């Protein structure tokens, strides 16, 4: 039986499909090359430890040393290679003179430790339990969905807050979302800081988890409950699109609160 007439169209469709898939692959590669944040996001999925180490940068100026650690927000709960225990380990191993987190300074000053992404109260409250000073450096304004997006204005404000809180001497640990790290590094270098080499062994030592059962810091659940209450109160009077954003945050924090309560908190030190 002659099948030539049907085979040729099939070959043509296969060729068209192959060309379309190749074009999509090229577009994906181009996007990753053009947008470093997309590259980093993809790397945190396929190689979390590599991405974690790439987002850990140390700089120094005079007697001040700043270690920036890029965090991944809610994905810390589902990424064993880069979980919350690794952040506590970095805090304990580094023993900084000051801890700066991605939370708004005015909220921190009010004792609103739940401000910021979920890992920020975890770091801040463990720092307090270890008698380390903590402050916030974030900035954003209510402007609907994406109001906390990363842009030049936000990174400029974060840098001003960071720079204004640096001590005259000592080690400073800064935890911010990974997309802020290259922006803050560039601004610190422009302000006279120089990078300090950190090899693989240094980073391994920094992030090696402690030999202890995992627990949330004392006060974590209370901080998240306060954040939920604040979001709900603000949503009641906010512009519609921002109110929806606040409700989404509150819903996510309620789910997180369940995780905290199931896991448990450490006993406060006397």
N, C-alpha and C positions, 0 to 999 in steps of 0.2 A: 504494500500500500504506500502511495506517495504522501509523505508527511512534510514535504519541503515547504508547502504553503503555510502550514501552522507553525513550524519550527522557527521560521525567520521572524515573525512578529514577537514570539517569545524571547528570542535573542535580543531583539531591539528593546523590549521592555526591561530585560535584565540589565542591559547596558545603560538605559535611562535611569533605572533605580540605583545602579552602582555609581553613576555620575552624581546623582542627587545626594546619596550618602556621603560621597567624597567631598562634595561642596559643603554639606553640613559640618563635617569634621573639620574642614579648613576654617569655616566660620567660628567654630568652637575654639580652635587653636588661636585664631586671630584675637578672639575676645579675651582669652586668658593672657595673651601677650600684651594686649592694649590696656587691660585693667588689672594692675597688680593685686587689687583686693580679691578679684575673682580667682587669680592664681593661688593666693593664700587660702581662700575658702576651699578650693578643690584639694589643696595639699593637706589641710586639716582633716579632710574626709579620708583620703587614701593613705596618708602617712602622718598621723597626729603628732608623733614624737618628733619627727623631722621639722614639722611646721612649728611646734612649740619651741624647739631650740632656735629656729630661725627668727622667731618673734621675741627672743630674749636678748636684750642688748644692754651693755654696760658702758657708761661714759663717765668722764671725770673732768673736773676743773678745779685746780688748786687742791684744797683738802676735802672737797665734796665729791662723792661718788654716787651716781644715779644708776640703778638697775631697773630697766623697764621690762615688764613681763606682759606679753600679749595674751589676753584671755578669750574664751569662746562662749561665754554666757551660758545659756541653757544646755549647750552640748557638753559641758563638763559632767553632766549627770549621765550621759550615755557614751562617754569616751574613756574607757579604762586606762588608755595610755596617757591621758591628760585629764585627770579628774580633780575634784576639789582637794583630795589628799595631797596632790602634788603642789598645790598653792600653799597649803599649810606648811609643807616641808620646806619650800623656798623661804617662807617667813621665818621658820625656826633656824634653818641653816645660815641664813644671811644675818640674822639678828640686827636689823637696821636701826638707826637712830630715829627714823621717821618712816611712816607708811602713808602713802597717798593712794587713794582709790577713786575709781570712776563713779563718784557720787557728787551731788551738788554741795558746795561748802555751807550754804545757808541751811540746808536740810540736816547736814551732819551737826552743825552748831545747835540745832533744835533737838538733837538726839534721835533723829529719824534715820537710824542705821540701815533700814531696809531700802533706802533710796538707791537707785542704780541697778544694774544687772544682778542676777542672783548670787554671783560669786563675790560681789563687793561687800555685802554685810558679813559673809563668811570670813573674808580676809580681815575686815575691820574689827569684828568682834573677837577673833582669835588674837589679833594684835593687842587689843585692850586686855584680854586675859593674860597676855604675856607682858603687860605693863609697857607696851610700846605706844608712843604718840601716833594718832591717826588723824588725817584730815581729808577732805574731799577736794577734787579739782575739776569736776565736770561742769558743763554749762549747756543749757538749751532753753528754748522758749516754747510755750504751747503754740502749735501751728498745724494742728490736724495730724492725720496719719503720716508717719515718718518724721515727726517733730524732733526726734532725737537723732536724726540722720547725721552722718559725718560729712562735714563740709569745711571749707577754709575758715569761716567765721567761728565755728565750734572749736576747731583745733587751735585757732589763735587764742581763744578764750581759755581753753584747757591749759595751753602753754603759759599764759599769764598767771593763772592760778598756781600752776606747778612751780614756776620760777619764783613767784612771790612767797612761796612757803619753804623754799630750800634753806637749810641751816648754813651757818658759816663753815661747818666741817661735819664730816660723818657720812655714813652710808644711808641712802634713801632708797626704799623700794616703792616702785610705782606699778600698780596693776590697772591696766586699761584694755579695752577691746583691741584685738590684734590689728584692726585697720587703723587705729590711732598711732601705733608704734612708729612706723616710718615717718609720719608727720611730726611727731614729737622729737624723734632723733634729729631730723633735719633742722628743727628750730633750736634744739640744744647745741648742735654744732655751730649754727650761726651765732649763738650767744657765747661761743668760746670754749665749749666742751669738746673733748676728743674721745674717740671710742677706745675702750679698753678691751683687749682680746679676751675672749672666753672660749676655750676649746671644748671639745666634746666631753672630756673628763670633768671640767668645771661645771658644765650644765648637768651632767649626770649626778654629780654630788649635790648640786643645788636642789634638784627635783626628786632625789631619792626619798620615797615615803618613809615616815617614821614607823618604828616598830611598836605600834599600838593600835587598838581597835579604832575604827573610824567613828567619829561623833561630830555633831555640829557644836559650835561654841554656845555657851550659856547665853540665853537671851535671843537666840536666832529666831525661834518661833514667834516670840513677842514682836520682834522687829518686822517680820513679814506680815503679821496681823495688822500692825500699825500702817504698813504700806498699803495693804488692801483697804483699810478704812479711809486712808487719805485719798486713794484713787477714787473710791466710791463717792466720797464727799465732793471732790473736785468735779467729777463727772456730772453731778446733779446741777451744776451751774455753768459748765463749759459749753463752748460752741459744739454743735452736733458731731462734726467729724473728730474733734479732739476728745469728746466725751466717749465716743466709740473706742478710741485708742486706749483711754484710761480704763474702760471696762474690760478690754482685752488683757491689759496688764494685771488687773485685779483677778481675772479668771485664771491666768497663768500662775499667779502667786498663790491662789487657793490650792491649785494642784501641787505646787512646790511645798506648801505647808503640810500637806498630807505626807510627803516624802520625809520632811524633817521630823514630824511626829512619830512616824514609823521607825525611823533610824535612832532618834534620841539625841539629847544634848549632853555635853560633858558636865560634870559636877563643878559648880563654880569654886574657885580657889578661895580659901579663908585667909 
